[in-house]
Amino acid sequence: MTLLLDAPVEAPIVSRRRIPIWLAIIAASLPMFMSTLDNLVMTNALPTIRTDLNASVEELQWFVNAYTLSFASFILMASALGDRFGRRTVFVAGIAVFTAASVFSALSTESWMLIVGRAIQGFGAAAIMPLSLTLLVGSVSLKFRPLAIGVWGGISGLGVALGP
């Protein structure tokens, strides 16, 4: 039995389906816009939420911080899960979690419900943020990649600007 170390190894043929650049930008940017918008939109609603839910100052702080804390805590893990289970799968799961938590938060009748909903939204957004850019870069050709990243960043910044 001989071992051939210098034998050429053929690379597998990978057939990649290209999607239109505008569709890739929309698919990556729209969820990102929602997660950045939702990070800051709560600040304007706090006075109304305080009266509707009869919330204390501490609960008002948690309405804002629950999202940010869970987002920051889970972002690295979400990226690792995307590498392990598939970026698109984790990205779509993040969108589903974020959307379900948004509905739960909107229907909250108690302060603790809104805090839990906001924390779960943060988990979903943590999967959306890094994976949206990764998926966008992977689906756009090298020629249009700077344009796509610029538009993605602009839309993300728009969400931050429109939040307050």
N, C-alpha and C positions, 0 to 999 in steps of 0.2 A: 504494500500500500504506500503510495507516494503522496506527498503533500505538495500541491502546487501553490506556491506563494505569489508567483508573478502572473498568475492567470488573470486576464482582464475580467472585471466584474461589470456586468451590464446594469445600468441604472434602470429601475422600473419606470415604465412610461406612465406619467401622471397626466391624466386628462382633466384639465381644469376648465370649468364652464365659466366664462366671463359674463358678468352682469353689467348692465349700463352703469356708468360712473354716477349719474344722478340718483339712481336707485340705491347704490351702495352708500352714498352720502346721506340720503334720507333715512335709510334703515339704521345707520349708525348714529346719526345726529339727533333724530327725533327723541329716542329714549334718553339720550344724554341731556338734551335740552330739558326734558321733564324732570330728571333727577337733580340737575343744578337749580332749576327754578324752584323745586319743592324744598330745597335746602334753605332758601331764604324767604320764601313767600309767607311763611308762618309769622314772621316778625310783624307784618302789617295786620294780621288777623288777631293778634293777641288780645287787644282790648275787647273785641266782640266775643272771642272765645271765653275770656274771663267772665263776662256777664252771662253767657249762655250756659257754661258748665259750672259757674260759681267756683272758679279755680283760685287757689292761693298763689302767691308770688312764687313759691317753690315749685308748684305744679307748672306754672307758666315757663319757668326756666327749663323744666324737664321736657316740655312740649318741643322746645327748640333743641335742647342738648341730646335728647334720646336719638334723634336722627343722626346728628353729627358723630356721636360717640359710637353707635353701631356701625356707621359707615366707615369711620377711621379704623375701627377694630377688625373689620371683616375684609377690607379691600385686598390685602395681601393673600389671605386665604382664598378669596374668590378667584384671584389670578392663578393660584396654584391649582385650584379645582378645574379651572378652564384648561390648563395644560394637561391635567389628568383625564378628565371626562369629555373634553371637547369644548372649545371656546364658544361655538355657536349654541351648544346645548346649555351651558351655564349662563350665557347671555340671555337666551330666551327664558330660562328659569328665573333669572333676575328680573326680567320685565314682568313675568307673571306674578312673582312675589311682590314687586313694587306696586303693581296695579291692584292686586287683592288687598294689600295693606292700605292703599289709598282709599279704596271703597270702605274698608273697615274704619279708617280714621274719619271719613266723612260721615259715617253713620254713628259715630261715638256719642254716647249720652252721658258718660262719666269721664272724669279726668284721667283715671287710670287706663281707660280704654284708648284714649287718644295717645297717651304716652306709649303704650304697647304698640299701637298702630304705627306711630312715628318710628319706633325702634325697628320694627319689621321693614318699614319703608327704607330705612338706612341700610339694612342687609341687602335688600334688592338693588338699591342704587350702587352698592359696593361691587356688585357683579356687573352692572351696566357700565360704569365709568371706565375701567381699564380695558375691558373686553371689546367695547365699541370701537376704540381706536385700533386695537389689534385686528379686529375683523375688517375694518375699513382698509387698513394698510395691506392686508392680505388679499383684498378683492380688487384693488386698483393697480393698474400698471405703473411701472417706475416713472413713466413720463408724466402721469397725472397725479402722482402721489403727493407732491408738495401742495398742489391746488386742493386736493381732497382734505388733507390735514389742516390746511388754512381755513377752509370752509367749516370743517368740524370744530376747530378751535373758536371760530367766530360765533357759531351757533351756541357753543357751550358758554362763551362769554355773554352772549345775549340772554341766556337763561339766568345767569348771575345778575346781570344788570336789570332785568325785568322782575326778578324776585321781590325786591323791596318795593 
